[in-house]
Amino acid sequence: MGSHRTLAGGRTVLLVAGLLVALGHRCVASCPERELEDREEEANIVLTGTVDEIINMDPVHNTYSCKVRVWRYLKGKTNINREILLDGGNKLMIGGFGNPGICDNQVATGDTRIFFLNPAKEDMGPEHKNELMLNSSLMRITLRNLEDVEHCVEVVIFLLQCSHLTEVPPVITLESVAL
């Protein structure tokens, strides 16, 4: 009798576990994320920062902007002009939170993330002037994530530095070497 109850309990656990796995796969599939290299390349600015304040909530579109304290620029610091900087130069206004086209797009005050950004487009209106916009999903700060993003940025910088080299070095073959 006791083994029958254990068997039924085991089936219930397996059924629940199977449902969770199926729902998890469905949720992941509903919001596919681009490769990190593509996300980094498409963003003009990549930085780490902490959300200081959530503002400009749009109740119709469920989007909002945040004032973010910048800790470190990983890419594009030269793309930041003085007009964009806030509160003494270490904060930025970032919009695009809640955008359904971006998978991981929600933050709370105090969250520290890696941000992939581009300047707001001019057709977004004057309320977004001097605002940067999320270009792709936020990333949590972990050592591995930081190393992965830094590696992507370093590869792009290296390729840009080498782009001025137009002359291809000669190929050395056994025939070209005089013995």
N, C-alpha and C positions, 0 to 999 in steps of 0.2 A: 504494500500500500504506500509506504514511504518513498519507494523508488519511482512509483507512478507520479507522485507529486513533484519529485526532483526532475523527472523527465519533462513534465509539462512546464515547470519553471525554466528549464534550460531552453526549451523551444521558444518561450516568450522572450527570453534574453536574446536569442539568435534572431528572432523576428524583428525586435526593436533595433538591434545592431545593423541588420540588413537594411532597414528603412533609413537609418541615419546615414549609412554609406551611400545609398541611392540618392537621398536628398543632397548630400554633400557634393556628389558628382554633378547633379543637376545644377546646383548653385554655382559651382566652379565653371561649368560649361556655359552658363548664362552670361558670364562676364569674362571673356578671355583677355588676358593681359599680353601686350606686345613684349618682345624680347628686351632685356635691359639695354643692350647696345643700341637698339632702335630708339628707345625712349630717351636715352642720354643724347643721342645724335640730334633728335628732333627738338630738344630743349635748348634754348639759348643760355639759360641760367640754371645751375644745379647748386643747391645749398642745403645746409642743415639749419634748423631753427625750431624755436618753441612758440606755440600759439599763446599770445598774451591776451588777446581780446577778440571776441566774435562780434562782428557788426554788419550792417547793411543786409539784414535778413530780408529776403524776398518771399513773402508767404504764398505767392502765386506759383512761382517756379521752384520753391523749396531750395533756393541757393543762398549763399552768404559769402561774405568776405571776412578775412581775419587780419589783425595786426600781428606780425610775426617778428620775434627777436631773432636776428641772424647770429648764428654761432660761427659758421665757417662757409665760405664760398668754395665749392668744388670746381665750378666752371662758370665763366661769364661775369666775373666781378667787374670787368671793364665795361660791360653793357649796362651797368647801373649808374645813372646820373644823379646828381645832387637833388633834383626835383622829386625823385622817387623815394629818397631816404626820409625817414620820420624819426622824431624823438632823439635828436642828436646824432643820427647817422647809423644806428645799429638796428633799426626796425624797418620793415616793408609792409605795404598793404598787398595782400594776395587774395584774389578772387577765384571763383570757379568751384568752390566747395559745394557739394550737393549736385554737381553736374552728373546726370545719368550716363553720359558718355565716358565717364571715368570710373573705373571699378572701385578703388579704395579712395573715397573722396570726402570722408567725414572726419572731423576732429573735434576735440573738446579743449577748453582752456587748459594750458599746461602740457599738452601733448608735444613731444619733440619728434620730428620726422625729417626725412630727406625729401625735399621738394624739387620737382622738375617743372620749370617755369618758362613762360614766354611773355613778352610785353602784351598788354591788352590791345586788341585791335581798335583802330580809331572809330570804326562804325558802332562800337559798343556804347558810345555816348560819353558825355563829360563826367558822369559819376564814376567812370572807370579810368579816367585819365590818371596817369602816374601809378597805375596798379599793374601788378604782374598777375598772370593767370596760370592755374594748374594746367600742365600739358599732358600729364598722365598720372597714374596712381601714386599716392604717397607711399613711402617705404619707412618701415620702423627702423630705428637706429639700433643696429647690431654690429658687431665687429665684422662679421662676414659681409653684411650689406654695404658697409662703408668701404671695405676692401674691394668688393665687386664694382661699385660705382667709381671709385678712384681709378681702378684699372681701366675701365671704359674711357674715362676722361684722359688718362695718360696716353692711351693708344691713339686717341684722336689728336692730342697735342703733338705727339711724336710724328704722326703722319703729316700734319700741317707744317711742322718744322722741316720735314724732308721734301715737301712738295716743290721747293725751289730747285731741287736737284733734277735737272732735266737730262743730263748726260748719263748714259748708261755705261757702267764700267765694262771694259772688254772681258770677254769670256776666255778663260785660259784653258786650253785643251792640250792634250799630249802632242798633237801635230804642231801647235804654235810654239812649243818649247823646243829650243835647239839643244839636242843632246850631244 
